[in-house]
């Protein structure tokens, strides 16, 4: 009997990747079907469906599930779900597809066939409704809103059978951990309370402090990084992995941290995405999600703690995985150590804050980064990456 949180929905994991023995024949059959090109976000969603990270979904959402997710954060069944998972196509493609027809889903950039979907529904999405509710803005400069607006006008819905996980397993063999695997790893270590730390950036000392707070109150921390498409200027996963591992090896007690990755593409939906990250981590077996300042935010679209407050709006039983809410963290020169706004009484003039943008500029310019902000072993890896780009 597992002591871990249950997969979302209370059942078992629902990975949609078909058995390996069936894939060659199904790929050959898929080659005879109409091909539907997918965006990078939709490709990443297929990979998430493949591994069971989107349990209990069985494919791309129909209109009732899409609308319920946008407005009430509920599927038609009443189950909690905060972010739409949809497949948008142009009118001409939608018109060429019949209800009940099977189609091949292909990576729009490479043409690689990823899955077969039986189309059960076609509907026109109200993009203003989606962006207003999910992203709290219709501003086209918001990357999540821009992705919604760029998607096709018609959503195709139906169950998916995944044939190919794409580049992720081969490109990141040590990081690509599926929910069934993470659950087995936690149980092998005797962990029942596990805190997930979401990141798409190398970890500096504030991040390290968040993780160490979590280590104190749980059995271990699952540092879980984004492997999907990033924003321009973000550090690639290969370099980020080295930097995070250097921090783990030098500054954490052995056996308290697992580093892994998953193929999601960020929506930058702030509060809604924090909920989505918690739901996904429930499927991975994590009891908690570390939620710090401006989780999954971008620009100034969300308040610094909106992603924490939204958990208080959920109804009883919506999620098993709970937020581990931690205040803004920094190094205080007067405290001589890491602190948060709840533990440090000193003025901001004593605090060392460096934004991600400032750090990237300092690295690009070769400006020394203070050890109070980032560990020297981490800085050395990042400096080499920037030097190699010149």
N, C-alpha and C positions, 0 to 999 in steps of 0.2 A: 504494500500500500504506500503510495507516494505521499510525502509530506509537503510537496510543492503546491503552489496555487494551481487550480484547474485550468485547462485551456479555456479560452473565452467561449461562453455559451454553456459551459458545464459538461460538455461531452469530451471526446477525444480529439486529438489533432486531426486536421483534414488536409493533408498535403495532396496536391493535384498532379504531381509528376507521376506519369504512368510507369509501370515496371520496366526495367531496362530491356527485358526480353521482348517487349512489344514495340519498342520505339522504332526500330528499323522499318518494320512493316507499316506502322502508322505514319512515319515520315514520308514513305513512298506514296501512301494514299493521300496525304496532305498535299503532295505536289500536284495532284489532279484537281484540287479544290480551288475555288476563287481565293485569291490572296488579299488579305486586308493589311495594309501597312500600319504599323504602330509607332507612336512617338517614343522617345527614350523613357518618359515617365510610365507609359503603358507597358513597355518592355520590362521595366523594373517591377511593375505590379504583377506581371505574369510570373516573374521569378519569386516574388513574395508568396503568390498563390501556390506555386510549385512546392515550396518548402513547408507550407502549412502555417506561415507567419500571419496570414489573414484568416485563419480559422475563426468562424465556421463557413466563410464564404465559399461558394462553389464556382464562382466566375465573376463576370462583370455585371454590375447592378442593373436591375430593371427600374422602371420609372418610379414605382411605389417605394422601393428601397432608396433610390437616389433622393427623392423628395423628402422622405422621412429623415434621412441622414442630414440633409441640408438644414431643414427647419427644426426638427426635434431631437436630432442625434439618436434616432431610433430607426432600425429596419422595420419593414412592414410587420414582422413578427413581434415587434416590441423590444427586441434585443438592442442594447446600446451599441452605437456605431457613429463616430464623429466626423469622418472624412469620406467623401465619395470615392468609389473605385469604379471608374467608368471607361468605356472605349468609344471615343468620338471619331466619326468619319464624315467625309464630305457628302453632300446630297446625292451626287451621281453614284457613289459607291453604295450608299444606303438603298437607292432605288434599284440597284442591280441585284440586291440580296433578297431572297424570299424568306418569310417566316418558316422556321423548321429546317432551313438549309444549314449544312455544315460548311464552315469556311476555315481557311488556314490563316493564322495570325502570324505576321512576319515582322521582323525588326525593320523599321522604315529606313534605317541608315545602311544596313548590310544586306537586307533581303533574306536573312536567315529565318527559316520557319521555326516558330517557337511553340505553337499550340494549335489545337483544333477547337473551335467553338461551335456549338449548335445555337443558332440565332433564334431566340424565343420571343424577342420584342425589339421594336425600333421606336424611338421617341425623340422628340426635339427638346433639348435641355434648355431651361430658362437660365441663361448664364448670369444674368443680373441677380437672380435669386440665389444662385450658388455662391457668387463672390461676396454678396452682402452678408450672408449668414456665416459662411465658412471662413472668409478672410476679413470680414468686417470693413471691407472697402471695395470700391469699384475702380480704384486707381490703376491704370494699365502699367504704371511703373513698378507695381508690386509684382515680383517674379511669379508668384502663385496665380495671381489674377491674369497675368500675361499668358501663362500656360493654359488656363481655362479658355481665354478668348481665342487662343491660337488653335484650339482643338476643333475638330469637325462639328458641324451644327447638329448632327444626329448621333445619338448614342445607340450602339448595338448592345443587346443584353443577352446573356445566356451562360450555361455551364461551360467550363473550359477543361480540357485535358491537355496537360503540358507535356511536350515532347523533348524540350531542350531548355536548359537553364542558362544558356548563353555563355558569355565569357567568364562569369564570376567564379565558378568552382575551379577552373584551370588557372585563372589569373591570380586568385587569392586562396591557394589550397590550405594554408594554415589558418586563415581568418574566416573562411566561408563555413560557418557553423549553423546548421539547421536547428529548429526548435527541439526536435527529438534528440539531437546530439547534445544540446546545452542542458536539457533536462537530465540526460544520462550523466553528464559531467558533474552537475550539481549533486546528484544523488550519490555518485561515487565518492565525492568529497564529504558527504554527510551534511551538505548545506540544505536548509529548508527556508531560511530567510535570505534572499539575495537581492541586492540593490543594483539596478542597471544604471550606467552612466552613458548617456547619448552624446556622441560628438562627431563633428565633421572637421575638426581642427586638431592640431597637436595640442597637448595638454600643458598649460603653464601652471604655476604654483597655486593659483586660485582653484583651478580644476583639481589639482592634486589634493588640496585641502578638503574640497567637497567629497572626494572619494574616500579620504581617510576618516572623515566624520561618519560616512556610511559603513566603513569597516568596523567602527566602534560599536555600531548598533545592529549590525546584521552578521551573517556568517561569512560573507564575501561579496566582492564587487565584480560585476560583469561590465567591463569597459567595451561598449558596443558602438562601433563606428560605421559611418555611412560609406558604402561602396558604390552607390549609384552616382549619376551625373552631378557634378558640383557647379557652383557659380565660378565665373572667371576670377582668377586670383587666389582661389583656394589651394591649399597644399595637397598634392596627390596622395592617394592612399598609401602607396609604397613608402614614401618619405614619412608620412604621418605615423605609420605603423612602427618604423624604426625609432622615431622620437618617443612615442608612447612606451615602447618596450624598454628603452634606455631609462625612462623615469621609473617604470615598474621594477626593473632589475636593481636599481640603485637606491630607491627610496621607499619601497614597500616591503613588508614582511613576506617572505616566500610563502606561496600558497593561499594568499588572501585575495588575489586578483586574477581574473581571466580576461585576456584581450581577444576580441572577436569582431567580425564585421557582418553586415547584412546588406542586401542589394537594393534598399529603398532609395528613391530619389526624393529629396526634400521638397515639401510644398511651401515652407516658410509661412505656415498658417498660425504661428504663435500659439495661443491658448488651445485652439482645436487640435493642433498637431501634438501638443503635449499630451492630450488625452489619447490620441492615436498611438503615440509612442508607448504609453502605459499599457494600452490594450495589446499591442504587439509583444511587449515584454512579458505580459501575462502568458501569452502563448509560448514564450521562451522559458517560462518557469520562474520568472523574477517576481518577488513579492512587493518590491518597491521600485520606483523610478526617481532618481535624483532630479529635482526641479529647482534650478537656481534662477538667476536673473535672466529675463528675456529669453526663455526657452523657446527654441525654434522660431524666433522672431527675425525680422529684417527691418533695417531702417528704424523709423520711430512710429511704426503703425500700431504698436501695442505698448501698453505700460510695462514697466520692468517686472511687475509681479502678477500681471494678468494671467499668465500660464499657471500660477499657483492658485489664484482665486477661483478659476473655473472648476477645479475639482470639488469645491464646496457647493457647486450648483447641481451636482449629480444626485440622482435618486438612490435609495437603498438598493444595493445589489447590482448596480450598473457595472462596476469593476471590482475584481478582487485585488488587483495590483494597486497599491496606494502611493501617493506622492511623498517623497522625503523632501520637504520644503526647507531650503537653506537660503539665508540672506546673502546679500552682496559680500563677497570675500576679497581680501586684499592683504598686503603686508603693511604692518604698522611699524614705523621706525621708533616710536615711543614704547610700544609693547614689545619690541624686538621679536616679532613673529607674526605668523598668519592669524587673521582674526576676521570676524564678520561685523556688520553694523550692529548686531545684537550683543557682541561681546567686547567691542572696542569703544571706549568713551572719548577718544581723542579726536581733534579736529582733522579735517580732510588734508590739511597741509602736511600731516605726518604719514599719510597713506600713499602707497605706491600703486597707482592704477595705470595700466597701459592697455588700450583697446587693441582688438585684433588688427584693425587697420593700421594703427601706429606701429605695432610690432612688425607687420609686413613691410612697412616703409623703412623701419630701422634695419631690418634684415637686408632689404634691397640696397640700402645705402651703406651697409657695413658699420652702422652705428652700434656700439656696445650695448648689450641688453643687460640690465642689472640682475645679479643672482637672486635678489629678493623677488623678482618677477618670474624668472624662468630658470630652471636648473641648467648648469653649464653643459652637462652631457646632452641635453635636449637642444640647447642653443647651437652647439657645435654641428649637430646633424642638419639643422635648419640652415645654418650659415653655408655649409657645403652645398646644399641644394641650390640656394640662391646664387652662389658663386658659379656653379655649373651652368646656370641659365644664361650667364653673360657671354 
